[in-house]
Amino acid sequence: MAKKEKTGRKLVAQNKKARHDYHILDTYECGMVLTGTEVKSLRQGRSSLVDGFVQIDGGEAWLHNAHIPEYAQGTWTNHSARRKRKLLLHRAEIDKLDSKSQETGHTIVPLAIYFKDGRAKVEIALAKGKKEYDKRQTLREKQDTRESNRAIAAARRRQHAQRAQRV
């Protein structure tokens, strides 16, 4: 009897603060080199990317400070929660990320950890730090769009109610 392949994308952890603190310039999907207990812990939906960052070292990409807690049923084979994990990218992507991250104000941040077709993936982004006024401007724009959408919806409801009264 063959194993059934899992399809689709199951989100495990997301770094919402990264989208608030940085302008996202380019995103990449890459695999991770994990141990068995790390995969089991991720499948339970336990992970955090809050302090995570990516560093290019010796021609390889490494994910630092991503917290994957120890597997509860693990034994002496358990992993350390904040160890650095190797990311699997093509050579051209690593070289491009390395050259761009050397520029002033640019960094590489993890955005999400998820399972895609049964394999653990991490979405990383080349990002540039936002200034404080940029963050306020972004929040203001979100609030304005939310308010305009509410006003449009309320106007449509009133219009619909008026049509119903005429009939």
Sine and cosine of phi, psi and omega as CSV:
sin_phi,cos_phi,sin_psi,cos_psi,sin_omega,cos_omega
0.00,0.00,0.83,-0.56,-0.06,-1.00
-0.98,0.18,0.49,-0.87,0.06,-1.00
-0.95,0.31,0.59,-0.81,0.01,-1.00
-1.00,0.06,0.81,-0.59,0.00,-1.00
-0.96,0.26,0.70,-0.71,0.07,-1.00
-1.00,0.07,0.76,-0.65,0.00,-1.00
-0.90,-0.43,0.32,-0.95,0.02,-1.00
0.99,-0.12,-0.12,-0.99,-0.06,-1.00
-0.82,-0.58,0.84,-0.54,0.02,-1.00
-0.90,-0.43,0.93,-0.37,-0.04,-1.00
-0.95,0.30,0.74,-0.68,0.02,-1.00
-0.96,-0.27,-0.76,0.65,-0.02,-1.00
-0.57,-0.82,0.53,-0.85,-0.01,-1.00
-0.69,-0.72,0.61,-0.79,0.00,-1.00
-0.96,-0.28,0.99,0.10,-0.05,-1.00
-0.93,0.36,-0.50,0.87,-0.03,-1.00
-0.92,0.40,-0.48,0.87,0.01,-1.00
-0.89,0.46,-0.65,0.76,0.01,-1.00
-0.94,0.35,-0.42,0.91,0.04,-1.00
-0.99,0.17,-0.61,0.79,-0.10,-0.99
-1.00,0.00,-0.27,0.96,-0.11,-0.99
-0.73,-0.68,0.49,-0.87,0.24,-0.97
-0.99,0.11,0.86,-0.51,-0.01,-1.00
-0.99,0.12,0.88,-0.47,-0.04,-1.00
-1.00,-0.07,-0.67,0.75,-0.06,-1.00
-0.42,-0.91,0.62,-0.79,0.00,-1.00
-0.88,-0.47,0.47,-0.88,0.01,-1.00
-0.69,-0.73,0.57,-0.82,0.12,-0.99
-0.96,-0.28,0.77,-0.63,0.01,-1.00
-0.62,-0.78,0.38,-0.93,0.05,-1.00
-1.00,0.08,0.18,-0.98,0.03,-1.00
-0.78,-0.63,0.55,-0.84,0.12,-0.99
-1.00,0.00,0.93,-0.37,-0.08,-1.00
-0.82,-0.57,0.36,-0.93,0.14,-0.99
-1.00,-0.02,0.17,-0.99,-0.04,-1.00
-0.88,0.48,-0.65,0.76,-0.02,-1.00
-0.94,0.33,-0.48,0.88,0.06,-1.00
-0.92,0.38,-0.66,0.75,0.02,-1.00
-0.90,0.44,-0.68,0.73,0.01,-1.00
-0.90,0.44,-0.63,0.77,0.04,-1.00
-0.92,0.40,-0.63,0.77,0.05,-1.00
-0.91,0.42,-0.62,0.78,0.00,-1.00
-0.90,0.43,-0.41,0.91,0.08,-1.00
-0.98,0.18,-0.05,1.00,0.05,-1.00
0.99,0.16,0.49,0.87,-0.07,-1.00
-0.91,-0.41,0.94,-0.35,0.05,-1.00
-0.15,-0.99,0.33,-0.94,0.04,-1.00
-0.54,-0.84,0.69,-0.72,0.00,-1.00
-0.92,-0.40,0.27,0.96,-0.17,-0.99
-0.83,0.55,-0.76,0.65,-0.04,-1.00
-0.98,-0.19,0.21,0.98,-0.11,-0.99
-0.96,0.29,0.51,-0.86,0.11,-0.99
-0.46,-0.89,0.32,-0.95,-0.01,-1.00
-0.92,-0.39,0.66,-0.75,0.01,-1.00
-0.75,-0.66,0.68,-0.74,0.06,-1.00
-1.00,-0.07,0.86,-0.51,-0.07,-1.00
-0.67,-0.74,0.89,-0.46,0.04,-1.00
0.90,0.44,0.57,0.82,0.01,-1.00
0.97,0.23,0.22,0.97,0.03,-1.00
-0.79,-0.62,0.54,-0.84,0.02,-1.00
-1.00,-0.10,0.72,-0.69,-0.02,-1.00
-0.80,-0.60,0.69,-0.72,0.07,-1.00
-0.99,-0.12,0.87,-0.49,-0.03,-1.00
-0.95,-0.30,0.51,-0.86,0.15,-0.99
0.89,0.46,0.28,0.96,0.15,-0.99
-0.98,0.19,0.80,-0.60,-0.10,-1.00
-1.00,-0.09,0.93,-0.38,0.15,-0.99
-0.89,-0.46,0.96,-0.29,-0.10,-1.00
-0.90,0.43,0.36,-0.93,0.00,-1.00
-0.88,0.47,0.55,-0.83,0.02,-1.00
-0.95,0.30,0.78,-0.63,-0.11,-0.99
-0.87,0.49,-0.64,0.77,-0.02,-1.00
-1.00,-0.01,0.15,0.99,-0.01,-1.00
-0.96,0.29,0.38,-0.92,0.01,-1.00
-0.93,-0.36,-0.63,-0.78,0.00,-1.00
-0.92,0.40,-0.21,0.98,0.01,-1.00
-0.99,0.10,0.04,1.00,-0.03,-1.00
-0.87,0.49,0.40,-0.92,-0.04,-1.00
-0.99,-0.14,0.27,-0.96,0.13,-0.99
-0.99,0.11,0.60,-0.80,-0.19,-0.98
-0.92,0.40,-0.59,0.80,-0.10,-0.99
-0.91,-0.41,0.51,0.86,0.00,-1.00
-0.94,0.34,0.36,-0.93,0.04,-1.00
-0.99,0.16,0.62,-0.78,-0.09,-1.00
-0.85,-0.53,0.70,-0.71,-0.02,-1.00
-0.97,0.24,0.68,-0.73,0.05,-1.00
-0.98,-0.22,0.60,-0.80,-0.06,-1.00
-0.98,-0.21,0.95,-0.30,0.00,-1.00
-0.73,-0.68,0.33,-0.94,0.10,-0.99
-0.95,0.31,0.46,-0.89,-0.02,-1.00
-0.83,0.56,-0.70,0.71,-0.02,-1.00
-0.88,0.47,-0.62,0.78,0.02,-1.00
-0.92,0.39,-0.66,0.75,0.02,-1.00
-0.90,0.45,-0.70,0.72,0.00,-1.00
-0.90,0.45,-0.66,0.76,0.01,-1.00
-0.90,0.43,-0.72,0.69,0.02,-1.00
-0.88,0.47,-0.65,0.76,-0.02,-1.00
-0.90,0.45,-0.72,0.69,-0.03,-1.00
-0.93,0.38,-0.65,0.76,-0.01,-1.00
-0.94,0.34,-0.58,0.81,-0.05,-1.00
-0.96,0.28,-0.27,0.96,0.06,-1.00
-0.96,0.28,-0.36,0.93,0.01,-1.00
-0.92,0.38,0.47,-0.88,-0.05,-1.00
-0.89,0.45,0.76,-0.65,0.07,-1.00
1.00,0.08,-0.07,1.00,-0.01,-1.00
-0.99,-0.13,0.56,-0.83,0.04,-1.00
-0.51,-0.86,0.17,-0.98,0.04,-1.00
-0.88,-0.47,0.85,-0.52,-0.06,-1.00
-0.84,-0.54,0.56,-0.83,0.12,-0.99
-0.99,0.17,0.68,-0.74,0.00,-1.00
-0.97,-0.23,-0.61,0.79,-0.07,-1.00
-0.36,-0.93,0.48,-0.88,0.19,-0.98
-0.89,-0.46,0.73,-0.68,-0.03,-1.00
-0.44,-0.90,0.23,-0.97,0.10,-0.99
-0.97,-0.24,0.79,-0.61,0.05,-1.00
-0.83,-0.55,0.89,-0.45,-0.05,-1.00
0.80,0.60,0.63,0.77,0.08,-1.00
1.00,0.09,0.00,1.00,-0.01,-1.00
-0.92,-0.40,0.65,-0.76,0.00,-1.00
-0.96,0.26,0.78,-0.63,0.01,-1.00
-0.78,-0.62,0.38,-0.92,0.11,-0.99
-0.77,-0.64,0.69,-0.72,0.06,-1.00
-0.99,-0.15,0.87,-0.50,0.01,-1.00
-0.91,-0.41,0.35,-0.94,-0.05,-1.00
-0.66,-0.76,0.63,-0.78,0.21,-0.98
-0.99,0.15,0.83,-0.56,-0.15,-0.99
-0.69,-0.73,0.40,-0.92,0.07,-1.00
-0.85,-0.53,0.74,-0.68,-0.06,-1.00
-0.88,0.47,0.64,-0.77,0.05,-1.00
-1.00,0.03,0.52,-0.85,0.15,-0.99
-0.99,0.16,0.24,-0.97,-0.04,-1.00
-0.88,0.48,-0.64,0.77,-0.01,-1.00
-0.94,0.35,-0.47,0.88,0.08,-1.00
-0.91,0.41,-0.65,0.76,0.01,-1.00
-0.90,0.43,-0.69,0.73,0.02,-1.00
-0.90,0.43,-0.65,0.76,0.01,-1.00
-0.89,0.46,-0.67,0.74,0.01,-1.00
-0.89,0.46,-0.72,0.70,0.03,-1.00
-0.88,0.47,-0.65,0.76,0.02,-1.00
-0.89,0.45,-0.68,0.73,0.01,-1.00
-0.90,0.45,-0.67,0.74,0.04,-1.00
-0.88,0.48,-0.69,0.73,-0.01,-1.00
-0.91,0.42,-0.66,0.75,0.01,-1.00
-0.90,0.45,-0.69,0.72,0.03,-1.00
-0.90,0.43,-0.64,0.77,0.02,-1.00
-0.88,0.47,-0.70,0.71,0.00,-1.00
-0.91,0.40,-0.65,0.76,0.01,-1.00
-0.92,0.39,-0.62,0.78,0.05,-1.00
-0.90,0.44,-0.64,0.77,0.04,-1.00
-0.90,0.44,-0.67,0.74,-0.01,-1.00
-0.91,0.42,-0.66,0.75,0.02,-1.00
-0.90,0.44,-0.69,0.72,0.00,-1.00
-0.90,0.44,-0.65,0.76,0.02,-1.00
-0.91,0.42,-0.65,0.76,0.03,-1.00
-0.90,0.44,-0.65,0.76,0.03,-1.00
-0.91,0.42,-0.62,0.78,0.03,-1.00
-0.90,0.43,-0.69,0.73,0.03,-1.00
-0.89,0.45,-0.68,0.74,0.00,-1.00
-0.89,0.46,-0.67,0.74,0.01,-1.00
-0.90,0.43,-0.65,0.76,0.00,-1.00
-0.91,0.41,-0.63,0.78,0.02,-1.00
-0.91,0.41,-0.65,0.76,0.05,-1.00
-0.89,0.45,-0.63,0.78,-0.01,-1.00
-0.92,0.39,-0.54,0.84,0.01,-1.00
-0.95,0.31,-0.55,0.84,0.01,-1.00
-0.93,0.37,-0.54,0.84,-0.07,-1.00
-0.99,0.11,0.00,0.00,0.00,0.00
